[in-house]
């Protein structure tokens, strides 16, 4: 019996780049194939061929026995291929139901049959974990995690044969990820073929049957997941052995730098915590628990009803982001592309945009000094960029994240607020970010981190505060930082 999908000898070239070099990929019905590799390995290019967005120089694509003779998105979709992109594509002004069935709305007497639309929508919503939301809710009013599940709902509604999931858990917490895995198992049982792209290696072993590893545009290997180890995957991905995935060690913790008292918003209820010099404090909770909101409120990005802030024991006022910056607080957002970078501007522009006063006089920029500063950060953070003015959107995810970090560290910040610091970046880049975080602490910074990556929290946090329904339910250090404690207190636990 032939495979559900056969991609043979796919070669794709861009100016000066051999993006895919004679790559083969096979996928069986009812199978989940993990596609892994560092950013720039050729994964996205290969997937865009299957989605009809890239035209290969050589090679063939066969879907369920039918050869794809024309490479366009419409042809790909007609053959039963659907893609859930990492970048969300919801139409924000439309409802959940309208997003799911856009282009195929049920009609009655020439008008949209909203009764049927909502009923059909709710049936699909329940399958993907959105059954608690009314189908009429606008996508604009959904959380990022809910919109990620909405993308899955749109694919489920189309009854696709092959589903490509690009970093599907990037915005999901532990319980939501487990719910997604159940959905994937149900899709497998229906005979769907799933290509699962993720930098989270734990997920590969949890949900995938096979793993295909790419590096430098080539297929390195394809193995049964049960016959390969995590270390072997990493070694084949990066071409070198990474001894320690989480290179953060014990170090001296100093005095309290920032203290937050009685932070109250519509969600948060008198939240209080503190972070010390040289410390990584993690705020951990499920989506909607308040951990995200606390981080943004500290930076003045979200409004709060009341709060007290102290820097080195002295009271400070934070009403807007400028106040936080003036007191040495920096915020690295989870959505670096939409909130952290000017994608069409160069690395130099992005690095210096928050610290122009450091090399300007009477409103005139010292361009030589600016270039010197940017070059220093590029060297220090090992940012892989051809030129200092290379546009940010052409960099890999890991290098984009380094640019965001450089931007804020150029402001002489003392407290770093990191929201999902390694979301959507490859294994090698994650290790570099962890190394930078440890260096920040050694240099005297205090770090407050919100992360949905449980292994990351367990490995690098010095202290963890768990959140549930707007309250801090627990505080853990040392051996107390374990999965049982964090999950138990993040779902209610003891207060």
N, C-alpha and C positions, 0 to 999 in steps of 0.2 A: 504494500500500500504506500502511495506517495505521501510525502509530508504535506501538511496544510500550507506551509510556506517554504519556498526554496529560493534563496538569493545566491546566484552563482557568479563568481569572478567579477564582482562589482568594483569598478575603478572610477574614481571621481577626481578630477583635477580642478584646482582654482589657480589663478595667477601665482606662480612660484610655490605652490603647495600641492603635494600629492596626498589628498585627504583620505581616500580609500584606495588600497593597493591590493586588487584581486581578492576581495573579501567574500567568503562564503558564509551563509547563515541558513540553518534549517530549523523549522519549528513544527512540532506535531500538534494535532488537535488534543485539547485537554492538558496542555503542557505550559508551564511557566518557565521561560528562559530569561535568566538574568544577563543583561548586557552591561559589562563593567569596563572601566578604563579611566585613566586620568582625563581631565579636561584637555581637549585637543587630540585625543586618541583616535577620533574618527567616528564615535558613536552617533553623534547628532547628524553627521553627513549621511551615514548609512540609513538611519531612520527616515531622513528626509527623502531619500530615494524611494523607500517603501511607501511613503506618504504622497509621492508624486510631486514633491517640491524641488527635488534635484534630479537632473537627467544624467545618468551615468555615461561615461565615455565608452565603457565596455561592460558586458555582463547582462544577465537575464534575471527577471523576477517572475515567479510563478505562484499564484495564489489559488489554492484548492484546485489545481489542474489547469487554470487559465493563465496564459502568459500575459503580462502587462506590456502591451505593445506601444502604449503612449503614456508618458509620465506627466500626469496632471493630478491635482488633488481630487477632482471630481471622478476621474477614472479609478483612482485608488479607493475612494469611498464606495464606488459602485461595486468594487470587488469584495467589499466587506472589511476594509481596513479603517480603523479609527485610532486617533491619537489623543491622549490626555497630556497636554503640554504642561511643563513646569510653570510657564507664564499663564496666568488665568485669562480666559477669553470670554467671560460672561458679559452680557449686555446689561450694564448696571441699572438702567432705567426700566428694564423688563422684569416681570415677576419670575419666580422659580419655574412655574409651569410654562410660561412663555419661552423661557430660555431652553427648557428641555425639548419643547416641541416646535421651536422656531422654524418656520418654513413648512411645517406640517401640522398646523393647528386644525382641530376638528371643527367643522362648520355645520350649521343648521339653519336652513332658509337664508343662506348667504351671509350669516353672521357667525362669529366665533361661539361655539357651544361651550361656555365656561363651566357648566356643570360636568360635562364629560371631560373637559380639559383638566379640571382640578382633580377629578376622580382618577384619571389615568396618571396624572402627575404624582399624586399621593401614593399610588401603587409602586411607582418606580422609586420615589423618595424613601419609602420604607425599606426597599432593597439595599439602598446605599447609606442608610443611617441618617436620613433627613426627614424622617416621618414625624418628627416633633414640630416641624415648621409648616405654617399654612402655605399652600401653593401660590397664594396671591402676594406673598411677601416679595418685595423687590430685592434683587441681587445686591443693590446698593446697601441694604440694611443687614446683609449677612456678614459673618466674620470671614476672614481669609480661609480658615479651615473649612468652613461650611461651603464656601465657593469652590474649594478644591473638590469636595464631594459632589457638588453640582456638576462639575466637569465630567465626573464619572457617571452621573445620572444621564447626562446627554448622550454618552456613548452607549449605555445600557439600553436606552430607548431606541437606538438605531439597529439593535440586534447584529452588531458587527461580529465577524468571524475571528478577526485578529485585533487585539487591543494592545496598543503601545502605551505604557505608563512611564512617564518621565518624572522621576523624583516624586512619586505620588504622596509620600508621607512627609514632605518637606514642611508642611504647615500643620501636621497632625500631632497630637500628643499620644501617649502610650495607649490609652484605652481606645482612641479613635483609630490608631494604627491596627490594633487587634481586630477592630470591627471591619476595617478594610481587608485584612487578611481573610476573614470569613467570607466576605463578598468575592474575593479572588477564588477561594475554594469552590464557591457556588458556580462561578463562571467556568472554572475548570470542569466541573461535573456536567455542565451544559455542552462541553466540547469546544469551548473557546480556546484559542491560542493566545498567550499573553507574553509580550516582551516587556520585561521589568528592568528599568534603568534606575540604579540607585548607587549612591556612594556609601550607604549604610550597610556594611557587610553583614551585620547581624540579621538584617531582613532577608538577605539572600538565603541564608541557612534556614530561616523560618518559613519561607513561602515558595521558594523556587525549586524546580526539579533539576535544571541544568544551568551552568554558567558559561558564558562566552566572554573571553578576555581579549581586549584590544589594546594595542600600543603602537603609536606612531603610524596610524592609518592601516595597520595590519591586524589580522586575526592571529592571536598568539596561541590560543587553545580553546577547546570546548569540552567541558567535563561534566559528569554527573556530580551534583552538589555533594552527595554522600561520599564521593571518592576524592574530595579535595579539601584542604584545610584553609583557614583564614590566612595564615602566613604565606601559603603558596599562592593564593589569589593576589595578595599585596605584592609579593615579589615579582609575579608575572606582569602585574599592572605597571609598576614603576621601574622595572628592570634592575632593582636593587632590593636588598633586604632591609626592612625597617624593623629594628630590634624592639622598639618600644612605641606603641601606637599613641600613648599618652605620656609624653616626656615632661611631666610636671611633678616636682619633688617637694618635700618639706622644706620650709625656709622660715626665718624669723618673722613673726607677726608683730607689728608695732601698735601704737596707740590708735584710738578711734579717730578717723578722719571725718567721716560724714555720719550724722545721726538723723534719722527721720522719726518723728513722734506724731502719733495720732493723725495719720494721713487718712482723710475721709473723702470719698467721692460717692456717686450714686451706687457704685459697686463696693468699694473698699470701706471697711468698718474699723476705724481707729487702728490702722496698721502702724506698727513701730518696729524699727530695726536699725542696726548700725553696721558699718564696715570699717575695718582697720587697715592701716598702712601695710602693704605687702600681702594682703589677703584677697582670695577669690571667694566671694559670697555668691551662692546660687539661690535664686528664687525659683522654686519649682512648683508647678501646679498644672492642672488640666486646663484646656481652653475655656476661658470665661471665669477662671478662678480668681483673677485679680493680679497675678504676677506680672503680666504684660503691662497692665494699667499702672501698677506701682512704678515700674521703670520709666514709663513715659511721663508720669506726673512729676517725678523727681527732676526731670529735664525741662519741665514747664511746657511740654508738648501737648498735654491734656489738662483740662481744667480740673480743679479739685475744690471741695467745699471748705476744707480747713486742713492745716498741717503746720508743724513746726520743723524747721531745718536748722541743723547746727554743723558748722565746719570748724574742726579743731576746738570744739566746745563753745564756740561763739555763735549766737543766733544770726541767721542770714535769711533774706527774703527771696523766694523764687515764685514769680508770677508768670514769667514767660521764658522762652529758651535763652534769650540774651542774658537774663539774670543768672541762669545756671552756668552758662559759658563764662560769665564774668567771675564766677566763684570757682572756676577750675573743674567744671563737670562737663564731660563729653559723652555723646550718645551715638553708638553705632547701631543703626536700625536693622531689623530683620530683612526688610525688602531693600537691599542695597541698590537695585536698579531703579526703583521708583522713588526711594526716599534718601538714598545715600550718595548718588552720583548724578552728574550731568553727562549722560552717556555720549552725547555728540560733541563733547568738549574733550580736550587733551588731558593726559595724566597731570601735566603741570598745572593746568587750570583747576582740576579737582583737588589736588594736594594743597594748593595755597588759598583757595577761595575763602576759607574760614580764618585766615591769619594774614590778610593783606596789610594790616597795619605794621607788621614786623619788618616790612621792606618797602614801605612807601613814606614819602615825606611831602607834606603840603598837597596831598592828592596825586602825587606822581610816583609811579612804581619804579623801583630799581630792578630792572629786568635781569641784570647780571646776578644780583643777589638772589632773585627768585629762582633762576636756573640753578644756581649753586645749591640752594636749599632743596629743590626738587631732586636733583642728582644725589644728594646726600641720603634722602629718604629712599630713593630707588635702590641705592646700594645697600643701605642698612636693612631693608625689608626684602631684598632680593626680588624686586618686582620685575617680572619678565615682560619688558616692553621694548620694541625696536627703537623708539625715540621718546624724548620727554613729552612731545606734543601728540603722541599717538592717541587716537580717540579711545575713551574708556570702554565703549561697547565692543571693541575688538579684542579686549583682554579676556583671559579665562576667568571663571568665577573666583578662584583663589586669589588671583592677582588683583581683581576688582576689590575684593575684601581688604587686601593690603593697602590699596590706595585710600579706601575709606578710613582705615586706621591711621595712616600717615596724615591725612587731612586733619583729624582731630588731635593727634599728638603734636602737630605743629602749633597748636594753640596753648601749649604748656598746661594741659589738663592734669589734674591730680586724681580725679575719680573717673573711671571709665565704666560706662553703662553699656554692656554688650548684649544685644538682643539677637539670639540665634547666631552666634559668631561664626559657626562653620556650616550653616545651611547651604546645601547645593554645591559644595566644593569637594574635590577629590581627596583621596586618602593622603597623598603626599602633601597637599596644601593644608590639610587639617593639622598635620604634625607641625608644619611651619607656624601656623596660627597659635597652636598650643605653646610652642617654644617662645613666640613673641609675648604671649600672655604671662608666661613665667618670668620673662625678662622685664616686663612692665612691673611686676611685683618686686623683683629684685631691685629695680630702680626707685622703688618707693611709692608706686601707684597703688590705689585701692581699686579693686575690680568687683562690680556687681553684674552678674550674668543671669540671663533668663534663657534656658535651653530646654527643648522638648526631647533632646537626645539623652536618654537615661544613662547609657554607658559613659557619655561625656561628663555628665554631672557627677556620677559616682567616682570617676577617675581624677578629675582635676579640681573639684571644689574643696576648699578648706572647711567651709561651713555651709549648711543648706537650711533655708527657711521654706517650709511647705505652705502652700496657699489652698484654701477651699472656700468657695462662696464669699470672697472678699475679706477673709480673715487669715491670719497666720495660725496654722494649727500645730506646728512643731518646729523645733530647731535642733539640728544634728551636727555633730562634729566627729572626726576620727572614725572609729569602727562603727559608730551609730549611722554613718552615711551608707546605707545599704538599700537594696531594692524593696525589701519588705517594708521598712520604715517609711520610705518616700511614697510608695504607692498607697499604703494604708492611710497615711495622714493627708495625702492629696485627694482622697475620696471621702473625707470626713473625719476619720480618725478621732483622736482625743484632742481637745483644745486645752 
